[in-house]
Each structure stands twice: as C-alpha cells, then as structure tokens.
Amino acid sequence: MSDVRLIVKNARQVVQVRKYPVLKVCGEGMQRVDTLQEEGGDGISVVSNSCGKIIFIGKESERKQKYIESESTRIIDASGKCVLPGFVDAHTHPVWAGDRVHEFAMKLAGATYMDVHKAGGGIHFTVEHTRKASEEELYHGLKQRLNSMLKTGTTLVECKSGYGLNKETEVKMLKVIERARREMPIGISSTFCGAHAVPKGGHPEDATIDVISVQLPCILDMMKKKELAVDNIDVFCEQGVFDIDQSRRILTEGKNMGLQINFHGDELHPLEGAKMGAELGALAISHLEEISDSGISAMVEAGSIGVVLPTTAYILRLKPPPVRKMIESGMAVALGSDFNPNAFCSSMPLVIHLACVLLRMSMPEALIAATLNSAAALGKSNTHGSLIEGKCANMVIIDAPRWEHIIYQLGFHDNLIDFVVCDGNVVYEK
C-alpha cells in the first residue's frame, strides 16, 4: 500500500484502448475502444507504483479503500477530464543537422521527392550537415525535438539513424539516440537505417555491401559490449535506391543479428516490398502508399503491421495508402509522424486527425493505431499502448470530458493537454 508513486483520481473518462492484455488489434476490431466512465459522481482513478507500473485502475471509491494518499504520493485531480494512454510514434527520423525549409517552396512549386533528391537536396543535404555536426550538437537538437514530442503526448517513439550513410556517422547517430534513451524520460526504440539512401556518387550494390560487411558488424560489436541497444533494422526499399534483392539481403542480415525488421516499403513505386517483407516475417512495414492487393494479403497472413504516415502523404502530395482496404482485409494498422527534415511534424494529435480526414480512418481506428498498434509495431505492446494493470503508467490527461476532443479540436492539443506521464512520473504539466 505504501508503494504508490502517482494517483490520478476522479477522471470523467479513462481510455484503456483494451481492458484485457492483447498485443495488437486487427481489422474490424479497430472499430472499438474500451473506456471506463464516471458514474453517479464516482470518478475513475489510475494508480502507479514506484516502478512506474499501473497497479490499479477503477472507481475512485474502490481506490480509496486500497490506496491511501500520502505526502510522498503525487496526486493529480482529473475531475471532469479524460485520461488516455501515452501516444506511440512508430516512425521518426529525429537526429539530424541542417535546415531544409527551402525545399518546402520547391515542393509547393511541384517538385517531387525524387526531383529534390536529384537536385542535391533531400537526404544528401541532410547527410552533408549531419556528417559535419558533433555528437553534442546532434544530441542538443534531438533533445529539443523529443521534448516537443513529450508536450504533445508522445511517451514512446521510434528513432532512426540514416543521415550518415557511412559507419562513422551512423554510429554517431546511434550513440546520440542511445544517450537520449538513457537520459530522457521518453521511451525510445532505436533503429539502424544505414540503408536510407545511396551515398552521393555511389552505387546501390556498393552501398549494400558496405551496410552488410562494415556497418552492421560494427554495430553488432557495440551491442555485445553494451555500448548500444539497437532494436530494429530498416532500409529504404525503393526504385533508384535499394531494390528488392538488396533490401532483402540487408534486412536478413539485420534479422540474423536479432534485430526486428521494420522498414520503408512501397512508398513511391509498387515494387512489392510488402510481399518481400512479409516473406521475411517483418514486424512492421512503413509507408505503403503503393502497396498491391497481394502485398496486403501477404502482410495479413504474416501478421506484419502496416505503419501509415499521413503527414508524408499530405506534405509530399502523395497518393494516400489504401488504409480502408488494409483494415478491411484484416491488417493491424499503426501510425507514425515520419518526423524528419522533409516532413516536419512531431505532433501525434495532428497525425491522428490527418489519419481520420486524409486516410478515412474512424476515430477509434486512429486512436488504436496511435497507441496499442504503434506499440506493437515496435515490439512493445506487452508493456505500452493501453492502460491496464501491469503496464507502464504512460498517460496523457486532457481537459475534456471525452477522448475524441484530442482529434476533433484540430491544433488545440497545446490547450487540451494538462499532463503527460511517463512511467508514473509527470514529465509535462501545463
């Protein structure tokens, strides 16, 4: 009874997402969100222990009988408010140096992603500046971006390398991500994305060999020495970048190292990257704007999660991924911001709103995609993504009586979010 770190009491509504343990929600199941509602003035409470785990969720009257408030316990009175799980951002590129605001004008004028790329902009512009930046400079930028994510309710985020394209800079980026994992309250899933592009003037096959024979062995050695903890392997499987065969070889090598396959597929051209990933047992595949019907079927059969990125389709004016078909086929769909210098948005409330409007997802589907399913895309849904006893006490408390307001009130999340809690600690308070 004394092992209580935080009590959130008297909430009007608590969104559990699922009231029982489940690793992901597929297809039609995404239409339902489980909630607990205040009844007869008896609000809902959530209690976490000193380990940052939820130890009680239920009526305030029941909480008072089990867990007494003390001077050492942080108390949040959530009267009239709604408590949601912390958002999970399943796809970001948050470590970089250099500013690409000038490219936005090019895109507005009609330049495509590959047009910018061929003009010396895009990834290569960022690579040049990231290679020159010190580890401390990169960490300073990452810390600012992660703090911005926390304020908008993100409590677990996937962070990629990929703006180095050589061993030295990729390792530098991964070390920066590792430092943030150890020093910051936000949860981090680390991804090696050395195959994000072909180095300027290089050849895809040479880049493939470098990733497999130089970069990955170095990273594996650092992991064995506990200098890095890398979770996922990524590759930009795309025409003019890494083809299906090269992508398969890189992903297979990462999988053999124990990394989860979580990669860019079928974004700009229908290369059947989804089918290839499904064959490898990919945990998750991102983008999927050009996924085929057979690719959808293969992912559903393999249990691979589709990570869709509405901000990218919006900013780059791409054809949106066929999310309705993906869900109706039985796929588990997740959401990510794709936060990077090319698509500068780290706000999951805005991502969820765009998912509803642009991708025609229902509000329950979008919320599940931004919590439980996005946690599943990172292999973390056993501990994150829903509010039940035993899971991490990661919560967003909004000043509204219903959870739908976080989607409905476009751009008002700064006003709505009163508290963000990570592992039972208040990390943001309005």
TORKOL-4160 file (C-alpha; in steps of 0.2 Angstrom, whole numbers, padded with zeros to 4 digits, m for minus):
430
<pt num="1" X="0000" Y="0000" Z="0000"/>
<pt num="2" X="0015" Y="0012" Z="0003"/>
<pt num="3" X="0022" Y="0008" Z="m0014"/>
<pt num="4" X="0012" Y="0022" Z="m0023"/>
<pt num="5" X="0021" Y="0035" Z="m0034"/>
<pt num="6" X="0006" Y="0043" Z="m0043"/>
<pt num="7" X="m0013" Y="0043" Z="m0041"/>
<pt num="8" X="m0024" Y="0051" Z="m0055"/>
<pt num="9" X="m0041" Y="0052" Z="m0047"/>
<pt num="10" X="m0059" Y="0057" Z="m0051"/>
<pt num="11" X="m0057" Y="0056" Z="m0070"/>
<pt num="12" X="m0073" Y="0058" Z="m0080"/>
<pt num="13" X="m0066" Y="0045" Z="m0093"/>
<pt num="14" X="m0051" Y="0034" Z="m0094"/>
<pt num="15" X="m0047" Y="0026" Z="m0111"/>
<pt num="16" X="m0040" Y="0009" Z="m0109"/>
<pt num="17" X="m0040" Y="0005" Z="m0128"/>
<pt num="18" X="m0042" Y="m0013" Z="m0122"/>
<pt num="19" X="m0047" Y="m0018" Z="m0105"/>
<pt num="20" X="m0038" Y="m0035" Z="m0106"/>
<pt num="21" X="m0020" Y="m0040" Z="m0112"/>
<pt num="22" X="m0019" Y="m0040" Z="m0131"/>
<pt num="23" X="m0003" Y="m0037" Z="m0142"/>
<pt num="24" X="m0012" Y="m0029" Z="m0157"/>
<pt num="25" X="m0029" Y="m0026" Z="m0164"/>
<pt num="26" X="m0033" Y="m0031" Z="m0182"/>
<pt num="27" X="m0046" Y="m0027" Z="m0195"/>
<pt num="28" X="m0064" Y="m0024" Z="m0189"/>
<pt num="29" X="m0058" Y="m0025" Z="m0171"/>
<pt num="30" X="m0051" Y="m0007" Z="m0173"/>
<pt num="31" X="m0068" Y="0000" Z="m0173"/>
<pt num="32" X="m0070" Y="m0002" Z="m0154"/>
<pt num="33" X="m0061" Y="0007" Z="m0140"/>
<pt num="34" X="m0063" Y="0001" Z="m0122"/>
<pt num="35" X="m0066" Y="0015" Z="m0109"/>
<pt num="36" X="m0071" Y="0017" Z="m0091"/>
<pt num="37" X="m0084" Y="0031" Z="m0087"/>
<pt num="38" X="m0088" Y="0041" Z="m0071"/>
<pt num="39" X="m0105" Y="0035" Z="m0064"/>
<pt num="40" X="m0115" Y="0044" Z="m0051"/>
<pt num="41" X="m0101" Y="0056" Z="m0047"/>
<pt num="42" X="m0089" Y="0041" Z="m0044"/>
<pt num="43" X="m0074" Y="0045" Z="m0055"/>
<pt num="44" X="m0061" Y="0034" Z="m0062"/>
<pt num="45" X="m0043" Y="0033" Z="m0054"/>
<pt num="46" X="m0027" Y="0026" Z="m0060"/>
<pt num="47" X="m0013" Y="0022" Z="m0048"/>
<pt num="48" X="0005" Y="0018" Z="m0052"/>
<pt num="49" X="0019" Y="0011" Z="m0041"/>
<pt num="50" X="0037" Y="0016" Z="m0038"/>
<pt num="51" X="0042" Y="0005" Z="m0053"/>
<pt num="52" X="0031" Y="0016" Z="m0064"/>
<pt num="53" X="0018" Y="0002" Z="m0067"/>
<pt num="54" X="0000" Y="0003" Z="m0066"/>
<pt num="55" X="m0006" Y="m0006" Z="m0050"/>
<pt num="56" X="m0025" Y="m0001" Z="m0050"/>
<pt num="57" X="m0037" Y="0006" Z="m0062"/>
<pt num="58" X="m0055" Y="0008" Z="m0057"/>
<pt num="59" X="m0068" Y="0018" Z="m0047"/>
<pt num="60" X="m0062" Y="0031" Z="m0035"/>
<pt num="61" X="m0072" Y="0024" Z="m0021"/>
<pt num="62" X="m0063" Y="0007" Z="m0023"/>
<pt num="63" X="m0046" Y="0016" Z="m0024"/>
<pt num="64" X="m0049" Y="0025" Z="m0008"/>
<pt num="65" X="m0051" Y="0008" Z="0001"/>
<pt num="66" X="m0035" Y="0001" Z="m0006"/>
<pt num="67" X="m0023" Y="0015" Z="m0009"/>
<pt num="68" X="m0022" Y="0030" Z="0003"/>
<pt num="69" X="m0014" Y="0047" Z="m0002"/>
<pt num="70" X="0002" Y="0051" Z="0007"/>
<pt num="71" X="0014" Y="0066" Z="0007"/>
<pt num="72" X="0026" Y="0056" Z="m0004"/>
<pt num="73" X="0012" Y="0052" Z="m0017"/>
<pt num="74" X="0010" Y="0064" Z="m0032"/>
<pt num="75" X="m0009" Y="0067" Z="m0034"/>
<pt num="76" X="m0017" Y="0073" Z="m0050"/>
<pt num="77" X="m0036" Y="0078" Z="m0048"/>
<pt num="78" X="m0043" Y="0074" Z="m0065"/>
<pt num="79" X="m0061" Y="0079" Z="m0061"/>
<pt num="80" X="m0070" Y="0082" Z="m0077"/>
<pt num="81" X="m0055" Y="0076" Z="m0088"/>
<pt num="82" X="m0051" Y="0062" Z="m0099"/>
<pt num="83" X="m0035" Y="0050" Z="m0097"/>
<pt num="84" X="m0028" Y="0042" Z="m0112"/>
<pt num="85" X="m0013" Y="0030" Z="m0115"/>
<pt num="86" X="0003" Y="0040" Z="m0120"/>
<pt num="87" X="0004" Y="0041" Z="m0139"/>
<pt num="88" X="0017" Y="0030" Z="m0148"/>
<pt num="89" X="0025" Y="0037" Z="m0163"/>
<pt num="90" X="0030" Y="0022" Z="m0173"/>
<pt num="91" X="0041" Y="0030" Z="m0187"/>
<pt num="92" X="0053" Y="0045" Z="m0185"/>
<pt num="93" X="0070" Y="0052" Z="m0191"/>
<pt num="94" X="0074" Y="0064" Z="m0177"/>
<pt num="95" X="0093" Y="0065" Z="m0177"/>
<pt num="96" X="0100" Y="0077" Z="m0190"/>
<pt num="97" X="0109" Y="0094" Z="m0193"/>
<pt num="98" X="0104" Y="0107" Z="m0206"/>
<pt num="99" X="0088" Y="0115" Z="m0211"/>
<pt num="100" X="0078" Y="0111" Z="m0227"/>
<pt num="101" X="0065" Y="0124" Z="m0226"/>
<pt num="102" X="0070" Y="0130" Z="m0243"/>
<pt num="103" X="0064" Y="0113" Z="m0250"/>
<pt num="104" X="0046" Y="0117" Z="m0245"/>
<pt num="105" X="0045" Y="0130" Z="m0258"/>
<pt num="106" X="0051" Y="0118" Z="m0271"/>
<pt num="107" X="0038" Y="0105" Z="m0266"/>
<pt num="108" X="0024" Y="0118" Z="m0267"/>
<pt num="109" X="0030" Y="0123" Z="m0284"/>
<pt num="110" X="0028" Y="0105" Z="m0290"/>
<pt num="111" X="0045" Y="0096" Z="m0287"/>
<pt num="112" X="0043" Y="0078" Z="m0282"/>
<pt num="113" X="0053" Y="0069" Z="m0269"/>
<pt num="114" X="0065" Y="0062" Z="m0282"/>
<pt num="115" X="0066" Y="0079" Z="m0291"/>
<pt num="116" X="0073" Y="0087" Z="m0275"/>
<pt num="117" X="0084" Y="0072" Z="m0272"/>
<pt num="118" X="0092" Y="0073" Z="m0289"/>
<pt num="119" X="0095" Y="0092" Z="m0287"/>
<pt num="120" X="0106" Y="0089" Z="m0272"/>
<pt num="121" X="0093" Y="0092" Z="m0259"/>
<pt num="122" X="0084" Y="0079" Z="m0249"/>
<pt num="123" X="0093" Y="0066" Z="m0239"/>
<pt num="124" X="0110" Y="0071" Z="m0246"/>
<pt num="125" X="0108" Y="0089" Z="m0240"/>
<pt num="126" X="0105" Y="0082" Z="m0223"/>
<pt num="127" X="0119" Y="0069" Z="m0224"/>
<pt num="128" X="0132" Y="0083" Z="m0228"/>
<pt num="129" X="0127" Y="0093" Z="m0212"/>
<pt num="130" X="0125" Y="0078" Z="m0201"/>
<pt num="131" X="0142" Y="0071" Z="m0205"/>
<pt num="132" X="0150" Y="0088" Z="m0200"/>
<pt num="133" X="0140" Y="0090" Z="m0184"/>
<pt num="134" X="0147" Y="0085" Z="m0167"/>
<pt num="135" X="0139" Y="0072" Z="m0157"/>
<pt num="136" X="0135" Y="0085" Z="m0144"/>
<pt num="137" X="0127" Y="0096" Z="m0157"/>
<pt num="138" X="0116" Y="0082" Z="m0163"/>
<pt num="139" X="0111" Y="0077" Z="m0146"/>
<pt num="140" X="0106" Y="0095" Z="m0142"/>
<pt num="141" X="0094" Y="0095" Z="m0157"/>
<pt num="142" X="0087" Y="0078" Z="m0153"/>
<pt num="143" X="0084" Y="0083" Z="m0135"/>
<pt num="144" X="0074" Y="0098" Z="m0141"/>
<pt num="145" X="0063" Y="0088" Z="m0153"/>
<pt num="146" X="0060" Y="0074" Z="m0141"/>
<pt num="147" X="0054" Y="0087" Z="m0128"/>
<pt num="148" X="0042" Y="0094" Z="m0141"/>
<pt num="149" X="0035" Y="0076" Z="m0143"/>
<pt num="150" X="0033" Y="0074" Z="m0125"/>
<pt num="151" X="0022" Y="0090" Z="m0124"/>
<pt num="152" X="0011" Y="0083" Z="m0137"/>
<pt num="153" X="0008" Y="0067" Z="m0128"/>
<pt num="154" X="0021" Y="0055" Z="m0136"/>
<pt num="155" X="0028" Y="0044" Z="m0122"/>
<pt num="156" X="0037" Y="0031" Z="m0134"/>
<pt num="157" X="0045" Y="0035" Z="m0150"/>
<pt num="158" X="0055" Y="0025" Z="m0163"/>
<pt num="159" X="0071" Y="0035" Z="m0168"/>
<pt num="160" X="0081" Y="0030" Z="m0184"/>
<pt num="161" X="0098" Y="0034" Z="m0189"/>
<pt num="162" X="0101" Y="0036" Z="m0208"/>
<pt num="163" X="0108" Y="0053" Z="m0212"/>
<pt num="164" X="0126" Y="0046" Z="m0211"/>
<pt num="165" X="0127" Y="0033" Z="m0224"/>
<pt num="166" X="0144" Y="0028" Z="m0218"/>
<pt num="167" X="0150" Y="0019" Z="m0202"/>
<pt num="168" X="0157" Y="0034" Z="m0193"/>
<pt num="169" X="0141" Y="0045" Z="m0194"/>
<pt num="170" X="0128" Y="0031" Z="m0192"/>
<pt num="171" X="0137" Y="0025" Z="m0176"/>
<pt num="172" X="0137" Y="0044" Z="m0171"/>
<pt num="173" X="0119" Y="0045" Z="m0173"/>
<pt num="174" X="0115" Y="0029" Z="m0164"/>
<pt num="175" X="0126" Y="0034" Z="m0150"/>
<pt num="176" X="0116" Y="0050" Z="m0149"/>
<pt num="177" X="0099" Y="0040" Z="m0149"/>
<pt num="178" X="0107" Y="0029" Z="m0135"/>
<pt num="179" X="0111" Y="0044" Z="m0124"/>
<pt num="180" X="0093" Y="0050" Z="m0126"/>
<pt num="181" X="0087" Y="0033" Z="m0121"/>
<pt num="182" X="0097" Y="0033" Z="m0105"/>
<pt num="183" X="0095" Y="0052" Z="m0100"/>
<pt num="184" X="0077" Y="0057" Z="m0106"/>
<pt num="185" X="0061" Y="0051" Z="m0099"/>
<pt num="186" X="0053" Y="0047" Z="m0116"/>
<pt num="187" X="0054" Y="0029" Z="m0121"/>
<pt num="188" X="0064" Y="0026" Z="m0137"/>
<pt num="189" X="0065" Y="0011" Z="m0149"/>
<pt num="190" X="0081" Y="0013" Z="m0159"/>
<pt num="191" X="0083" Y="0009" Z="m0177"/>
<pt num="192" X="0098" Y="0007" Z="m0188"/>
<pt num="193" X="0094" Y="0014" Z="m0205"/>
<pt num="194" X="0111" Y="0015" Z="m0214"/>
<pt num="195" X="0102" Y="0010" Z="m0230"/>
<pt num="196" X="0092" Y="0026" Z="m0230"/>
<pt num="197" X="0100" Y="0031" Z="m0247"/>
<pt num="198" X="0115" Y="0028" Z="m0258"/>
<pt num="199" X="0129" Y="0039" Z="m0254"/>
<pt num="200" X="0132" Y="0053" Z="m0266"/>
<pt num="201" X="0141" Y="0047" Z="m0282"/>
<pt num="202" X="0140" Y="0029" Z="m0276"/>
<pt num="203" X="0131" Y="0013" Z="m0282"/>
<pt num="204" X="0117" Y="0004" Z="m0273"/>
<pt num="205" X="0126" Y="m0013" Z="m0274"/>
<pt num="206" X="0142" Y="m0005" Z="m0266"/>
<pt num="207" X="0131" Y="0003" Z="m0253"/>
<pt num="208" X="0123" Y="m0013" Z="m0249"/>
<pt num="209" X="0139" Y="m0022" Z="m0246"/>
<pt num="210" X="0145" Y="m0008" Z="m0235"/>
<pt num="211" X="0130" Y="m0009" Z="m0224"/>
<pt num="212" X="0131" Y="m0028" Z="m0223"/>
<pt num="213" X="0150" Y="m0030" Z="m0221"/>
<pt num="214" X="0156" Y="m0014" Z="m0212"/>
<pt num="215" X="0142" Y="m0005" Z="m0203"/>
<pt num="216" X="0131" Y="m0020" Z="m0196"/>
<pt num="217" X="0147" Y="m0029" Z="m0189"/>
<pt num="218" X="0152" Y="m0013" Z="m0180"/>
<pt num="219" X="0135" Y="m0011" Z="m0173"/>
<pt num="220" X="0134" Y="m0029" Z="m0168"/>
<pt num="221" X="0151" Y="m0027" Z="m0159"/>
<pt num="222" X="0145" Y="m0012" Z="m0150"/>
<pt num="223" X="0129" Y="m0020" Z="m0145"/>
<pt num="224" X="0138" Y="m0035" Z="m0137"/>
<pt num="225" X="0149" Y="m0023" Z="m0127"/>
<pt num="226" X="0133" Y="m0014" Z="m0121"/>
<pt num="227" X="0138" Y="0002" Z="m0129"/>
<pt num="228" X="0122" Y="0002" Z="m0140"/>
<pt num="229" X="0105" Y="m0005" Z="m0138"/>
<pt num="230" X="0098" Y="m0006" Z="m0156"/>
<pt num="231" X="0080" Y="m0013" Z="m0159"/>
<pt num="232" X="0076" Y="m0013" Z="m0177"/>
<pt num="233" X="0084" Y="m0014" Z="m0195"/>
<pt num="234" X="0077" Y="m0003" Z="m0208"/>
<pt num="235" X="0080" Y="0000" Z="m0227"/>
<pt num="236" X="0073" Y="0012" Z="m0240"/>
<pt num="237" X="0067" Y="m0001" Z="m0252"/>
<pt num="238" X="0063" Y="0010" Z="m0267"/>
<pt num="239" X="0067" Y="0012" Z="m0286"/>
<pt num="240" X="0083" Y="0020" Z="m0288"/>
<pt num="241" X="0088" Y="0017" Z="m0270"/>
<pt num="242" X="0089" Y="m0001" Z="m0264"/>
<pt num="243" X="0080" Y="m0014" Z="m0274"/>
<pt num="244" X="0070" Y="m0029" Z="m0268"/>
<pt num="245" X="0085" Y="m0041" Z="m0268"/>
<pt num="246" X="0097" Y="m0028" Z="m0260"/>
<pt num="247" X="0084" Y="m0024" Z="m0247"/>
<pt num="248" X="0081" Y="m0042" Z="m0243"/>
<pt num="249" X="0099" Y="m0045" Z="m0240"/>
<pt num="250" X="0101" Y="m0031" Z="m0228"/>
<pt num="251" X="0085" Y="m0035" Z="m0219"/>
<pt num="252" X="0090" Y="m0053" Z="m0217"/>
<pt num="253" X="0107" Y="m0049" Z="m0211"/>
<pt num="254" X="0099" Y="m0037" Z="m0198"/>
<pt num="255" X="0087" Y="m0051" Z="m0193"/>
<pt num="256" X="0101" Y="m0063" Z="m0191"/>
<pt num="257" X="0108" Y="m0051" Z="m0178"/>
<pt num="258" X="0092" Y="m0051" Z="m0168"/>
<pt num="259" X="0085" Y="m0035" Z="m0175"/>
<pt num="260" X="0067" Y="m0033" Z="m0178"/>
<pt num="261" X="0063" Y="m0030" Z="m0197"/>
<pt num="262" X="0054" Y="m0013" Z="m0198"/>
<pt num="263" X="0057" Y="m0004" Z="m0215"/>
<pt num="264" X="0051" Y="0008" Z="m0228"/>
<pt num="265" X="0041" Y="m0001" Z="m0242"/>
<pt num="266" X="0031" Y="0003" Z="m0257"/>
<pt num="267" X="0031" Y="0022" Z="m0255"/>
<pt num="268" X="0034" Y="0029" Z="m0272"/>
<pt num="269" X="0034" Y="0014" Z="m0283"/>
<pt num="270" X="0025" Y="m0003" Z="m0282"/>
<pt num="271" X="0040" Y="m0014" Z="m0280"/>
<pt num="272" X="0031" Y="m0027" Z="m0270"/>
<pt num="273" X="0042" Y="m0023" Z="m0255"/>
<pt num="274" X="0027" Y="m0028" Z="m0244"/>
<pt num="275" X="0027" Y="m0045" Z="m0251"/>
<pt num="276" X="0046" Y="m0047" Z="m0248"/>
<pt num="277" X="0045" Y="m0040" Z="m0230"/>
<pt num="278" X="0031" Y="m0052" Z="m0226"/>
<pt num="279" X="0041" Y="m0067" Z="m0233"/>
<pt num="280" X="0055" Y="m0062" Z="m0221"/>
<pt num="281" X="0042" Y="m0061" Z="m0206"/>
<pt num="282" X="0044" Y="m0042" Z="m0205"/>
<pt num="283" X="0037" Y="m0035" Z="m0188"/>
<pt num="284" X="0031" Y="m0019" Z="m0197"/>
<pt num="285" X="0032" Y="m0010" Z="m0214"/>
<pt num="286" X="0030" Y="0008" Z="m0216"/>
<pt num="287" X="0023" Y="0020" Z="m0229"/>
<pt num="288" X="0014" Y="0008" Z="m0241"/>
<pt num="289" X="0006" Y="0021" Z="m0252"/>
<pt num="290" X="0009" Y="0010" Z="m0267"/>
<pt num="291" X="0005" Y="m0007" Z="m0259"/>
<pt num="292" X="m0003" Y="m0020" Z="m0270"/>
<pt num="293" X="m0018" Y="m0031" Z="m0266"/>
<pt num="294" X="m0006" Y="m0046" Z="m0265"/>
<pt num="295" X="0005" Y="m0036" Z="m0254"/>
<pt num="296" X="m0009" Y="m0033" Z="m0242"/>
<pt num="297" X="m0014" Y="m0051" Z="m0242"/>
<pt num="298" X="0004" Y="m0056" Z="m0238"/>
<pt num="299" X="0006" Y="m0044" Z="m0224"/>
<pt num="300" X="m0010" Y="m0050" Z="m0216"/>
<pt num="301" X="m0005" Y="m0068" Z="m0217"/>
<pt num="302" X="0012" Y="m0065" Z="m0210"/>
<pt num="303" X="0005" Y="m0054" Z="m0196"/>
<pt num="304" X="0015" Y="m0039" Z="m0201"/>
<pt num="305" X="0009" Y="m0022" Z="m0195"/>
<pt num="306" X="0006" Y="m0008" Z="m0208"/>
<pt num="307" X="0013" Y="0009" Z="m0202"/>
<pt num="308" X="0005" Y="0023" Z="m0211"/>
<pt num="309" X="0011" Y="0041" Z="m0211"/>
<pt num="310" X="m0002" Y="0054" Z="m0216"/>
<pt num="311" X="0009" Y="0069" Z="m0214"/>
<pt num="312" X="0020" Y="0062" Z="m0228"/>
<pt num="313" X="0006" Y="0060" Z="m0240"/>
<pt num="314" X="0000" Y="0077" Z="m0235"/>
<pt num="315" X="0016" Y="0087" Z="m0236"/>
<pt num="316" X="0023" Y="0077" Z="m0252"/>
<pt num="317" X="0006" Y="0077" Z="m0260"/>
<pt num="318" X="0007" Y="0058" Z="m0262"/>
<pt num="319" X="m0007" Y="0046" Z="m0266"/>
<pt num="320" X="m0013" Y="0041" Z="m0248"/>
<pt num="321" X="m0010" Y="0022" Z="m0244"/>
<pt num="322" X="m0026" Y="0012" Z="m0246"/>
<pt num="323" X="m0029" Y="0011" Z="m0227"/>
<pt num="324" X="m0048" Y="0006" Z="m0229"/>
<pt num="325" X="m0043" Y="m0009" Z="m0239"/>
<pt num="326" X="m0029" Y="m0013" Z="m0227"/>
<pt num="327" X="m0040" Y="m0013" Z="m0212"/>
<pt num="328" X="m0055" Y="m0022" Z="m0221"/>
<pt num="329" X="m0043" Y="m0036" Z="m0226"/>
<pt num="330" X="m0038" Y="m0039" Z="m0208"/>
<pt num="331" X="m0022" Y="m0030" Z="m0206"/>
<pt num="332" X="m0016" Y="m0021" Z="m0190"/>
<pt num="333" X="m0013" Y="m0003" Z="m0194"/>
<pt num="334" X="m0002" Y="0009" Z="m0184"/>
<pt num="335" X="0003" Y="0027" Z="m0186"/>
<pt num="336" X="0019" Y="0037" Z="m0186"/>
<pt num="337" X="0023" Y="0055" Z="m0189"/>
<pt num="338" X="0038" Y="0052" Z="m0200"/>
<pt num="339" X="0046" Y="0067" Z="m0192"/>
<pt num="340" X="0061" Y="0072" Z="m0202"/>
<pt num="341" X="0068" Y="0087" Z="m0211"/>
<pt num="342" X="0057" Y="0083" Z="m0226"/>
<pt num="343" X="0040" Y="0081" Z="m0216"/>
<pt num="344" X="0042" Y="0092" Z="m0201"/>
<pt num="345" X="0028" Y="0087" Z="m0189"/>
<pt num="346" X="0030" Y="0078" Z="m0172"/>
<pt num="347" X="0013" Y="0080" Z="m0165"/>
<pt num="348" X="0003" Y="0064" Z="m0164"/>
<pt num="349" X="m0013" Y="0073" Z="m0161"/>
<pt num="350" X="m0011" Y="0081" Z="m0178"/>
<pt num="351" X="m0006" Y="0065" Z="m0186"/>
<pt num="352" X="m0021" Y="0056" Z="m0179"/>
<pt num="353" X="m0033" Y="0070" Z="m0185"/>
<pt num="354" X="m0025" Y="0069" Z="m0203"/>
<pt num="355" X="m0027" Y="0050" Z="m0202"/>
<pt num="356" X="m0046" Y="0052" Z="m0200"/>
<pt num="357" X="m0048" Y="0065" Z="m0213"/>
<pt num="358" X="m0035" Y="0060" Z="m0227"/>
<pt num="359" X="m0034" Y="0041" Z="m0224"/>
<pt num="360" X="m0053" Y="0040" Z="m0219"/>
<pt num="361" X="m0050" Y="0031" Z="m0203"/>
<pt num="362" X="m0063" Y="0032" Z="m0190"/>
<pt num="363" X="m0058" Y="0040" Z="m0173"/>
<pt num="364" X="m0057" Y="0023" Z="m0164"/>
<pt num="365" X="m0046" Y="0016" Z="m0178"/>
<pt num="366" X="m0034" Y="0031" Z="m0177"/>
<pt num="367" X="m0033" Y="0031" Z="m0158"/>
<pt num="368" X="m0029" Y="0012" Z="m0158"/>
<pt num="369" X="m0016" Y="0015" Z="m0172"/>
<pt num="370" X="m0008" Y="0028" Z="m0162"/>
<pt num="371" X="m0007" Y="0018" Z="m0146"/>
<pt num="372" X="m0008" Y="m0001" Z="m0145"/>
<pt num="373" X="m0004" Y="m0005" Z="m0163"/>
<pt num="374" X="0010" Y="0008" Z="m0164"/>
<pt num="375" X="0017" Y="0000" Z="m0149"/>
<pt num="376" X="0015" Y="m0017" Z="m0157"/>
<pt num="377" X="0025" Y="m0011" Z="m0172"/>
<pt num="378" X="0040" Y="m0008" Z="m0161"/>
<pt num="379" X="0038" Y="m0025" Z="m0151"/>
<pt num="380" X="0032" Y="m0015" Z="m0136"/>
<pt num="381" X="0014" Y="m0018" Z="m0134"/>
<pt num="382" X="0016" Y="m0030" Z="m0120"/>
<pt num="383" X="0021" Y="m0015" Z="m0109"/>
<pt num="384" X="0014" Y="0000" Z="m0119"/>
<pt num="385" X="m0001" Y="0006" Z="m0129"/>
<pt num="386" X="m0015" Y="0003" Z="m0117"/>
<pt num="387" X="m0020" Y="0006" Z="m0099"/>
<pt num="388" X="m0021" Y="m0010" Z="m0089"/>
<pt num="389" X="m0014" Y="m0016" Z="m0073"/>
<pt num="390" X="0004" Y="m0021" Z="m0075"/>
<pt num="391" X="0008" Y="m0010" Z="m0090"/>
<pt num="392" X="0019" Y="0006" Z="m0090"/>
<pt num="393" X="0010" Y="0021" Z="m0082"/>
<pt num="394" X="0011" Y="0031" Z="m0098"/>
<pt num="395" X="m0003" Y="0043" Z="m0099"/>
<pt num="396" X="m0010" Y="0059" Z="m0107"/>
<pt num="397" X="m0023" Y="0069" Z="m0097"/>
<pt num="398" X="m0033" Y="0081" Z="m0107"/>
<pt num="399" X="m0045" Y="0095" Z="m0101"/>
<pt num="400" X="m0060" Y="0087" Z="m0110"/>
<pt num="401" X="m0074" Y="0075" Z="m0105"/>
<pt num="402" X="m0072" Y="0064" Z="m0119"/>
<pt num="403" X="m0056" Y="0057" Z="m0128"/>
<pt num="404" X="m0062" Y="0062" Z="m0145"/>
<pt num="405" X="m0058" Y="0080" Z="m0142"/>
<pt num="406" X="m0040" Y="0077" Z="m0144"/>
<pt num="407" X="m0044" Y="0073" Z="m0163"/>
<pt num="408" X="m0059" Y="0085" Z="m0165"/>
<pt num="409" X="m0050" Y="0100" Z="m0159"/>
<pt num="410" X="m0038" Y="0102" Z="m0173"/>
<pt num="411" X="m0022" Y="0111" Z="m0167"/>
<pt num="412" X="m0028" Y="0114" Z="m0150"/>
<pt num="413" X="m0018" Y="0100" Z="m0141"/>
<pt num="414" X="m0007" Y="0113" Z="m0133"/>
<pt num="415" X="m0023" Y="0119" Z="m0124"/>
<pt num="416" X="m0031" Y="0102" Z="m0121"/>
<pt num="417" X="m0016" Y="0093" Z="m0114"/>
<pt num="418" X="m0014" Y="0096" Z="m0095"/>
<pt num="419" X="m0002" Y="0082" Z="m0090"/>
<pt num="420" X="0009" Y="0069" Z="m0098"/>
<pt num="421" X="0015" Y="0055" Z="m0088"/>
<pt num="422" X="0030" Y="0043" Z="m0092"/>
<pt num="423" X="0032" Y="0028" Z="m0081"/>
<pt num="424" X="0022" Y="0036" Z="m0067"/>
<pt num="425" X="0032" Y="0052" Z="m0067"/>
<pt num="426" X="0024" Y="0069" Z="m0073"/>
<pt num="427" X="0036" Y="0074" Z="m0087"/>
<pt num="428" X="0025" Y="0089" Z="m0093"/>
<pt num="429" X="0012" Y="0100" Z="m0084"/>
<pt num="430" X="0003" Y="0114" Z="m0092"/>
